[in-house]
């Protein structure tokens, strides 16, 4: 949704499809990002959280935190492939640790995609987490160190990570999660987009879009997303959403005056 100059991340989006998957951590960050240039899971109607776990070849944690955050969390491994290095425990300010959203992440990909340093740098000579067999079931699992991180809005983080880490690269698949299709049809006319959004959504629906899009934009600013194209895209979405609220408020005010 932006005509900004092409960024390095944008150029990577045009890389050819790479069907083979790496089987260890021993690859450069650029190779790791390129290896994910595959069919979009969002386009296949995966939820962002589900897609993030799928790209990392994991299932949900075996023992998710209930009262406090543990130092490590173990995940079932669904198949061989590039593995994450950490488990982010996403928390909104003043939230109970039991409310944390646990997401896997590769430290090297994260550092490529975001400026804010939230993950410890890798230690020389210390092996990265690797799949192993669970003693009780003999199924493959991986145990990751837990890193708590406070973010403005946890529920938009899986979508942001999918694009910030370049697992998802088609900006249209992000737009469809942020705006109704009838609003996107009005692009690039921002005023018409806001008018359509205000006219066709209920108050509850509009509030849901406001909460999500505002939270996503705050997360981008908080974590320092490097991809300027995605930043401009989300900023446009948030501007359209905020203006839709103002249009709705003006309309409601005029209806009240006509009574």
C-alpha positions in Angstrom: 0.0 0.0 0.0 3.0 2.2 -0.3 5.1 3.6 -3.2 8.2 4.0 -1.1 11.6 3.2 -2.7 12.4 -0.5 -2.7 14.2 -1.6 0.5 16.6 -4.6 0.8 13.8 -6.6 2.4 11.6 -5.8 -0.5 14.2 -7.1 -3.0 14.5 -10.3 -1.0 10.7 -10.8 -1.5 11.3 -11.5 -5.2 13.7 -14.3 -4.5 12.9 -17.6 -6.2 11.0 -20.4 -4.3 13.3 -22.6 -2.4 11.6 -26.0 -1.7 14.4 -27.6 0.4 14.5 -26.9 4.1 17.7 -26.5 6.2 18.0 -29.2 8.8 20.3 -27.4 11.3 21.0 -24.0 12.7 24.2 -23.9 10.7 23.2 -21.3 8.1 23.6 -17.6 7.6 20.6 -15.3 8.5 20.1 -14.4 4.9 19.9 -18.1 4.0 17.4 -18.7 6.8 15.2 -15.9 5.5 15.4 -17.0 1.9 14.5 -20.6 2.9 11.1 -19.4 4.0 10.2 -18.0 0.5 7.4 -20.5 0.1 3.6 -20.5 -0.3 2.0 -18.2 2.1 0.2 -19.8 5.1 -1.8 -16.7 5.7 -3.2 -17.0 2.2 -4.2 -20.5 3.1 -6.2 -19.1 6.0 -3.8 -20.1 8.8 -4.1 -17.9 11.9 -0.9 -15.9 12.4 0.0 -17.8 15.6 -0.6 -21.1 13.9 1.5 -20.0 10.9 4.4 -18.9 13.1 4.6 -22.3 14.8 4.2 -24.1 11.5 7.1 -22.2 9.9 9.3 -23.2 12.9 8.1 -26.8 12.7 6.7 -26.8 16.2 3.5 -27.5 18.1 2.3 -25.6 21.1 4.4 -26.0 24.4 4.0 -29.2 26.3 3.7 -27.3 29.7 2.7 -23.7 29.1 3.3 -21.3 32.0 0.4 -21.1 34.5 1.5 -19.0 37.4 5.1 -17.8 36.6 7.5 -17.9 33.7 9.9 -20.8 33.7 13.5 -20.4 32.5 12.9 -22.8 29.6 9.9 -24.2 27.7 9.8 -27.5 25.7 8.0 -27.7 22.4 7.1 -30.8 20.3 8.9 -30.8 17.0 6.7 -31.7 14.0 9.4 -32.2 11.4 13.0 -31.5 10.6 13.8 -27.9 9.6 15.2 -24.6 10.7 14.7 -24.4 14.5 14.1 -21.3 16.7 16.7 -20.3 19.4 14.4 -18.7 22.0 10.8 -18.6 23.2 9.5 -15.0 23.6 7.1 -14.6 26.5 5.0 -11.6 25.2 3.4 -9.6 28.0 1.5 -6.3 28.0 2.5 -3.8 30.7 1.5 -4.9 34.2 0.1 -8.2 33.0 0.3 -11.4 35.0 3.0 -13.8 33.7 0.3 -16.5 33.3 -1.2 -14.2 30.5 2.0 -14.4 28.5 1.8 -15.3 24.8 4.6 -17.8 24.0 6.1 -17.5 20.5 9.2 -19.2 19.1 11.8 -17.0 17.4 15.3 -17.3 15.9 17.6 -14.7 17.4 19.5 -14.1 14.2 16.3 -13.5 12.2 15.0 -11.3 14.9 18.1 -9.1 14.9 17.8 -8.8 11.1 14.1 -7.7 11.3 14.0 -5.4 14.4 16.3 -2.8 16.0 15.3 -3.2 19.6 17.7 -5.6 21.3 15.5 -8.0 23.4 17.4 -11.2 22.9 20.8 -12.0 24.4 23.7 -12.3 21.9 24.8 -15.8 21.1 27.8 -16.9 23.2 30.8 -18.2 21.4 31.2 -21.9 21.8 27.8 -22.5 23.4 25.7 -24.8 21.2 22.3 -23.6 20.1 19.2 -25.5 21.2 18.6 -28.6 19.1 15.9 -31.2 18.9 16.2 -34.2 21.1 14.0 -37.2 22.2 11.7 -36.7 25.2 12.6 -39.3 27.8 8.9 -40.1 28.6 7.6 -40.5 25.0 10.6 -40.7 22.8 9.1 -38.0 20.6 11.2 -35.2 19.2 11.2 -32.0 21.2 13.2 -28.8 21.6 13.8 -26.9 24.8 14.2 -23.1 24.4 15.2 -20.4 26.9 12.4 -18.1 27.8 12.9 -14.4 27.3 10.1 -12.1 28.7 9.4 -9.0 26.6 6.9 -6.2 27.3 5.0 -5.1 24.2 2.0 -2.7 23.8 -0.3 -5.3 22.3 0.4 -9.0 22.4 -2.3 -10.2 20.0 -0.9 -8.5 17.0 2.6 -9.7 17.6 2.4 -13.1 15.7 1.3 -11.2 12.6 4.1 -8.7 13.0 6.7 -11.4 13.6 5.6 -13.3 10.5 6.4 -10.2 8.3 9.3 -8.8 10.4 11.1 -12.1 10.1 10.1 -12.4 6.5 8.3 -15.7 6.8 5.4 -13.9 5.1 6.3 -11.5 2.3 3.1 -10.6 0.4 1.9 -7.3 1.9 -1.6 -8.0 0.6 -1.9 -10.9 3.0 -1.2 -8.5 5.8 -3.8 -5.9 4.5 -6.5 -8.6 4.5 -5.9 -9.1 8.2 -6.1 -5.4 9.0 -9.0 -4.0 6.9 -12.3 -5.4 5.6 -12.2 -6.4 1.9 -14.7 -3.6 0.9 -12.4 -1.1 2.4 -9.3 -2.4 0.6 -11.3 -2.1 -2.6 -11.1 1.7 -2.3 -7.3 1.7 -2.2 -5.4 4.0 -2.8 -8.1 6.6 -1.9 -7.6 6.9 1.9 -10.6 9.2 2.4 -12.9 6.8 0.6 -11.4 3.9 2.6 -12.2 5.6 5.9 -15.7 6.5 4.7 -16.4 2.9 3.6 -15.1 1.6 6.9 -17.2 3.9 9.0 -20.3 3.2 6.9 -20.2 -0.6 6.8 -18.9 -1.7 10.2 -20.8 -1.9 13.5 -19.5 -0.1 16.5 -18.2 -3.4 17.9 -16.5 -4.3 14.6 -14.9 -0.9 14.2 -13.6 -1.0 17.8 -12.0 -4.4 17.1 -10.1 -3.0 14.1 -9.1 0.1 16.1 -7.7 -2.0 18.9 -5.7 -4.4 16.7 -4.4 -1.8 14.2 -3.4 0.7 16.9 -1.7 -2.1 18.8 0.2 -3.3 15.8 1.4 0.2 15.0 2.6 0.7 18.6 4.4 -2.7 18.5 6.2 -1.6 15.3 7.4 1.6 16.9 8.3 -0.1 20.2 10.4 -2.9 18.6 11.9 -0.8 15.8 10.9 -2.8 12.7 13.5 -2.4 10.0 11.3 -2.9 7.0 10.1 0.6 5.9 7.6 -0.8 3.4 5.7 -2.7 6.1 6.0 0.4 8.4 4.4 2.7 5.8 1.8 0.1 5.0 0.7 -0.3 8.6 0.8 3.5 9.2 -1.5 4.0 6.3 -3.9 1.3 7.7 -3.8 3.0 11.1 -4.5 6.4 9.6 -7.4 5.0 7.6 -8.8 3.3 10.8 -8.4 6.4 13.0 -10.1 8.6 10.4 -13.0 6.1 10.1 -13.6 6.6 13.9 -13.7 10.4 13.4 -16.1 9.9 10.4 -18.3 7.7 12.6 -18.2 10.2 15.5 -19.2 13.1 13.2 -22.0 11.1 11.7 -23.3 10.1 15.1 -23.1 13.8 16.2 -25.1 14.9 13.1 -27.8 12.2 13.7 -28.1 13.4 17.3 -28.5 17.0 16.2 -31.3 16.0 13.8 -33.3 14.4 16.5 
